[in-house]
Structure formats: structure tokens, C-alpha cells
Amino acid sequence: MTQFNATESEGFGSQRADELAREAATWDASSLQQATELDIPLVDVASYFESGDRNELVRLGEQIRHIGENIGFHCLIGHGIERHEFQSIFDAAAQFLTLPDEVKGRVTIDDPSAAAGGIGWLPRGERRLPERAKGNLNEAVLFKQDRTLRLEHNPWLPESVVPGFRVAVEAYAEKIQRVAIALLPIYAVALELDPDWFDSAFRSPFYRLRMTRYADTSDADIDQYGIAPHVDTTFFTLLAQSAPGLSIYGEQRGVWLKAPVIPDALVVNTGELLKQWSNDRFISVKHFVPPHHGDQDRYSVPFFFNATADYPMECLPTCHGPGNPPRYPAVSYLESQAAAQRE
């Protein structure tokens, strides 16, 4: 692990992005085993979300602490998103991503007239998100929101072209953001902080919603991926998926694992920002999707959740001390992981 000057943030983002790219080039993801609940635990927040019970908060905090420090991934149930709401966002993804390329191209991710970078349609074969020498075998459409960019400012096709699409996306984005915010007290307690510790950092959360289509790629090269091995640049990520495909690195067993699809569950993982903010106390785990085979497309909808984009994330007070100094500078998303996302 590169040691960064904790008083300097200049160049931190590009330096970290380069380090991650070098690491990823060494990962061998050629062999997969089936994950068990010990590899990817199940976390049920229903009782806490319904009651706000302090004992439940403490219990969940202890569970997330163990996961964050040792595993990095878990499956979340009891979050309040109903099965028909997941199906609605998968249907919306299919509605948009099966349009002709010339139609989707009206809102391409490289449109210089867009309100911000990194939003719009990402065609199949792109070599970024994550950056790779060979193109990722998926296509996606991305939306984002922060304190200066609202969801309505993202590029949208006319309602006549994709009827109901925008309504479905906005409804899901609102719902999943509420889940993410409701999880913050659990993460605070997991890191031995007061439950409201993260409130000021997430007054205007930065998020990116990615709707991804994995179509059949039986003709893929042996060294190509649906999406190449990487770590997320987030505080945490909340993933909905229509079918199996996600593969993660099992930190405890030291092997690559096939993640299960549990009905109505979100797959949750720590990203680089929480890893850095916690001074490497919480781990950020590499994962990928292999080329998709079959007549039925696979859809995944990750919600990449972060603190306010310009909020300076100084090392958490419970994550450093004598003999354990801060490893990273106090940087914001815009000063750090935005480099990897071409913000």
C-alpha cells in the first residue's frame, strides 16, 4: 500500500487511481467457487428500520463492524424496497438499453453539452469504469446527483421515446437513497462513533445510479469481462441484480466467489472512500462480472453512495492513534476518487 502524505491532497486522486490499476492487472480471476453465508453474510435491518430500537442499532453495528473489517460484502434484507420496485427498475433498464444505438446516442456519456461528466449512455466495449486495455462487455446508462447537480439536470430521452422511464428511475433513486441514509447510523456505530456522526458529511450526498445490461457474449475473448475486476470508489454501494453474475474476492478464504442472488436482497460493499476514511480499518474488496452467456439478458443496478462531493474526509477519530497515524490526506470525493471516474 502506498503511503500518502497526510497533509497534502494534491495529486492524491490520480496517484490512488494509478495504484488501483496496477493492482488490478495482477488479479487472477480465472477460478470461481460458490459463496456461502459465511463468505457473504445476511444482514436484516427490518426491525431497526421499523422501530429505531437502540439495542438493534448496537447489534447491527457490531455485525457491520465484523463485515467491514474482515469481509467487505454482505446481503441486505428488510430494507423496505419491494419486489415490484426492483422489477420496475430492471424493466426500465431493459426499456432504455435495448433501444437502437442511434437513439441511446442522443444522451451519450461523452456529450460535451451535458450538465456534468460521467452521465448518460455508456456503450458496450468501453474501456473505462473501470479503465482497462480491453472493453467491458456491458452497456449502461448512468445518472448522478449532488448538491449542485440534481437528477432532473441529467440527460433524458423524451417521454414519447421511453414512456414511464424517467418516472421509474426517479422513484427508485429516491427510494434507494432513503435506504442509504438510513444505514448511516449503523455504520457510525460500527466505527464506534455516535449514531449521528455522519449527518453533516451527508447533507447533500453525492450518488451515481448505474443501470447495466449484460447481453450474451459467447464470442468474448478469454481475457475479457462483463466488467473487469475492480474496487468501487464509494463510501458504500447498494446493488440490485436480476440474475447471478457478480463475483467477489473472498478475503477470508483467499479465493474468487460467485455471489448468490437472494430474492429482494441488496448486495452491499464498502468502497475506497470508506476504506480511506477509516484508515484502512474497513476493507474495500475487488469484484468483477464474467462475460454473460444465455438468451436472457442480466441487469444490474448499483447505487454508488458518497458523502457530499466537496466534504473533506479527515481520518475518523476512532481509526487512528499512537502507532496508527492517518495513512491518507483529508480529502473530498472531488479531490480523490473523482479522478478514477473522470469527473
KEKOLTI-655026 format. One record per residue (C-alpha): x, y, z; residue in one letter. Coordinates in steps of 0.2 Angstrom, whole numbers, always signed. Layout:
% KEKOLTI-655026
      c1      c2      c3   tido
       X       Y       Z      a
...
//
This chain:
% KEKOLTI-655026
      c1      c2      c3   tido
      +0      +0      +0      m
      +7     +17      -5      t
      +9     +29     +10      q
      +2     +46      +6      f
      +7     +62     +14      n
      -7     +65     +26      a
      -5     +84     +25      t
      -6     +85      +6      e
     -20     +81      -6      s
     -13     +87     -22      e
     -12     +73     -34      g
     -19     +61     -22      f
     -34     +55     -34      g
     -23     +51     -49      s
     -10     +43     -38      q
     -23     +32     -30      r
     -31     +28     -47      a
     -15     +23     -54      d
     -11     +11     -39      e
     -28      +3     -41      l
     -25      +0     -59      a
      -8      -8     -56      r
     -15     -19     -43      e
     -30     -25     -54      a
     -18     -30     -68      a
     -11     -44     -56      t
     -28     -51     -50      w
     -31     -69     -56      d
     -50     -71     -58      a
     -49     -87     -68      s
     -56     -99     -55      s
     -73     -97     -46      l
     -81    -106     -31      q
     -99    -104     -24      q
    -101     -92     -10      a
    -109     -97      +7      t
    -117     -86     +20      e
    -100     -86     +30      l
     -92     -78     +14      d
    -106     -65     +11      i
    -117     -63     +27      p
    -135     -59     +28      l
    -140     -43     +37      v
    -158     -40     +41      d
    -162     -22     +46      v
    -181     -23     +46      a
    -183     -22     +65      s
    -171      -7     +67      y
    -179      +2     +52      f
    -196      +0     +59      e
    -193      +4     +77      s
    -176     +13     +78      g
    -173      +2     +93      d
    -156      +6    +101      r
    -152     -12    +105      n
    -155     -17     +87      e
    -144      -2     +81      l
    -130      -9     +93      v
    -132     -27     +86      r
    -131     -21     +68      l
    -117     -10     +72      g
    -107     -25     +79      e
    -112     -36     +64      q
    -107     -22     +51      i
     -90     -19     +61      r
     -86     -38     +58      h
     -91     -37     +40      i
     -82     -21     +36      g
     -66     -26     +45      e
     -65     -44     +38      n
     -77     -47     +23      i
     -82     -32     +14      g
     -98     -38      +6      f
    -115     -43     +13      h
    -133     -46      +8      c
    -146     -34     +15      l
    -164     -38     +18      i
    -178     -29     +27      g
    -173     -13     +19      h
    -191      -9     +13      g
    -189     -10      -6      i
    -202     -21     -13      e
    -200     -34     -26      r
    -211     -25     -38      h
    -200     -10     -36      e
    -184     -20     -40      f
    -193     -27     -56      q
    -199      -9     -61      s
    -180      -3     -61      i
    -175     -19     -71      f
    -189     -16     -83      d
    -184      +2     -85      a
    -166      -3     -88      a
    -171     -15    -102      a
    -183      -2    -109      q
    -169     +10    -112      f
    -154      -1    -115      l
    -162     -12    -129      t
    -166      +4    -139      l
    -156      +6    -155      p
    -139     +14    -153      d
    -143     +29    -163      e
    -157     +33    -151      v
    -147     +30    -135      k
    -133     +40    -143      g
    -144     +56    -141      r
    -139     +55    -122      v
    -121     +48    -124      t
    -109     +49    -109      i
     -97     +60    -119      d
    -109     +73    -124      d
    -100     +90    -121      p
    -116     +99    -118      s
    -121     +88    -103      a
    -123     +96     -86      a
    -109     +86     -80      a
     -97     +72     -84      g
    -100     +54     -81      g
    -118     +54     -85      i
    -128     +47    -100      g
    -126     +31    -110      w
    -110     +21    -110      l
    -109      +9    -125      p
    -104      -9    -124      r
     -85     -11    -127      g
     -80      +5    -117      e
     -63      +4    -109      r
     -67     +14     -93      r
     -77     +12     -77      l
     -66      +3     -74      p
     -51      +8     -85      e
     -45      -7     -95      r
     -35     -12    -110      a
     -50     -22    -117      k
     -68     -16    -117      g
     -80     -21    -104      n
     -94     -32    -111      l
    -109     -22    -105      n
    -118      -6    -109      e
    -125      +6     -96      a
    -134     +22     -93      v
    -128     +32     -78      l
    -136     +46     -68      f
    -129     +56     -54      k
    -134     +69     -41      q
    -125     +80     -28      d
    -128     +97     -20      r
    -125    +106     -37      t
    -132     +94     -49      l
    -150     +87     -47      r
    -157     +72     -55      l
    -168     +82     -67      e
    -152     +90     -74      h
    -146     +74     -81      n
    -149     +70     -99      p
    -166     +61    -103      w
    -174     +55    -118      l
    -191     +62    -122      p
    -206     +53    -114      e
    -213     +48    -131      s
    -197     +38    -134      v
    -196     +29    -117      v
    -213     +31    -109      p
    -213     +30     -90      g
    -194     +28     -89      f
    -189     +44     -81      r
    -203     +41     -68      v
    -196     +24     -64      a
    -178     +30     -62      v
    -183     +44     -51      e
    -194     +34     -40      a
    -180     +21     -37      y
    -167     +34     -35      a
    -177     +42     -21      e
    -181     +25     -13      k
    -163     +18     -13      i
    -156     +35      -7      q
    -168     +34      +8      r
    -161     +17     +12      v
    -143     +23     +11      a
    -146     +37     +23      i
    -155     +26     +35      a
    -140     +14     +35      l
    -128     +28     +41      l
    -131     +27     +59      p
    -127      +8     +58      i
    -110     +12     +50      y
    -107     +26     +63      a
    -110     +14     +77      v
     -99      +0     +68      a
     -85     +13     +68      l
     -88     +17     +87      e
     -95     +34     +83      l
    -111     +42     +89      d
    -125     +37     +78      p
    -127     +55     +70      d
    -109     +57     +67      w
    -110     +56     +48      f
    -125     +68     +47      d
    -115     +84     +42      s
    -105     +74     +29      a
    -120     +68     +20      f
    -131     +84     +20      r
    -131     +83      +1      s
    -125     +66      -4      p
    -116     +63     -20      f
    -123     +47     -29      y
    -122     +39     -45      r
    -135     +26     -51      l
    -129     +15     -65      r
    -141      +4     -75      m
    -131     -10     -83      t
    -136     -23     -96      r
    -126     -39     -99      y
    -131     -47    -115      a
    -125     -63    -122      d
    -106     -63    -126      t
    -102     -80    -131      s
     -89     -73    -143      d
     -79     -65    -130      a
     -60     -66    -129      d
     -53     -76    -115      i
     -46     -61    -106      d
     -62     -50    -107      q
     -75     -47     -94      y
     -93     -42     -92      g
     -85     -29     -81      i
     -67     -31     -76      a
     -60     -34     -58      p
     -60     -18     -49      h
     -65     -10     -32      v
     -78      +3     -30      d
     -74     +22     -27      t
     -88     +24     -15      t
     -92     +25      +4      f
    -103     +10      +0      f
    -113      +3     -14      t
    -130      -5     -14      l
    -133     -17     -29      l
    -149     -24     -36      a
    -146     -38     -48      q
    -159     -48     -59      s
    -148     -64     -60      a
    -132     -71     -54      p
    -116     -64     -61      g
    -107     -54     -48      l
     -90     -62     -42      s
     -81     -56     -27      i
     -64     -60     -19      y
     -67     -69      -3      g
     -54     -61      +9      e
     -56     -75     +22      q
     -53     -89     +10      r
     -42     -81      -2      g
     -52     -87     -17      v
     -64     -79     -30      w
     -83     -82     -26      l
     -99     -82     -35      k
    -111     -71     -26      a
    -129     -78     -24      p
    -145     -69     -29      v
    -156     -68     -14      i
    -174     -63     -18      p
    -177     -45     -13      d
    -159     -43      -6      a
    -147     -29     -10      l
    -129     -33     -11      v
    -119     -21      -1      v
    -100     -17      -1      n
     -88      -5      +6      t
     -79      +6      -6      g
     -62     +15      -7      e
     -69     +31      +2      l
     -74     +22     +17      l
     -58     +12     +17      k
     -48     +28     +17      q
     -59     +37     +29      w
     -57     +23     +41      s
     -39     +22     +39      n
     -40      +5     +31      d
     -50      -2     +46      r
     -64      -6     +34      f
     -58     -16     +18      i
     -63     -12      +0      s
     -65     -29      -9      v
     -61     -32     -28      k
     -75     -39     -38      h
     -80     -42     -57      f
     -93     -49     -68      v
     -88     -63     -81      p
     -94     -62     -99      p
    -113     -66     -99      h
    -119     -82    -108      h
    -138     -85    -112      g
    -153     -79    -121      d
    -159     -69    -106      q
    -150     -53    -103      d
    -144     -49     -85      r
    -147     -32     -77      y
    -138     -24     -63      s
    -142      -8     -54      v
    -128      -2     -42      p
    -131     +14     -32      f
    -114     +22     -28      f
    -116     +32     -12      f
    -104     +45      -6      n
    -103     +60      +6      a
    -106     +77      -1      t
     -94     +79     -15      a
     -83     +93      -8      d
     -84     +87     +10      y
     -66     +85     +17      p
     -65     +67     +25      m
     -52     +68     +39      e
     -47     +52     +46      c
     -61     +46     +58      l
     -56     +49     +76      p
     -59     +30     +81      t
     -47     +25     +67      c
     -31     +32     +72      h
     -20     +34     +87      g
      -2     +31     +94      p
      +6     +19     +82      g
      -8     +21     +69      n
      -6     +38     +61      p
     -18     +43     +47      p
     -12     +35     +31      r
     -22     +47     +19      y
     -24     +65     +17      p
     -40     +74     +22      a
     -48     +74      +5      v
     -65     +75      -3      s
     -73     +64     -16      y
     -68     +78     -29      l
     -50     +78     -23      e
     -49     +59     -23      s
     -59     +46     -32      q
     -67     +58     -44      a
     -50     +56     -54      a
     -54     +37     -57      a
     -72     +42     -63      q
     -66     +56     -75      r
     -77     +69     -65      e
//
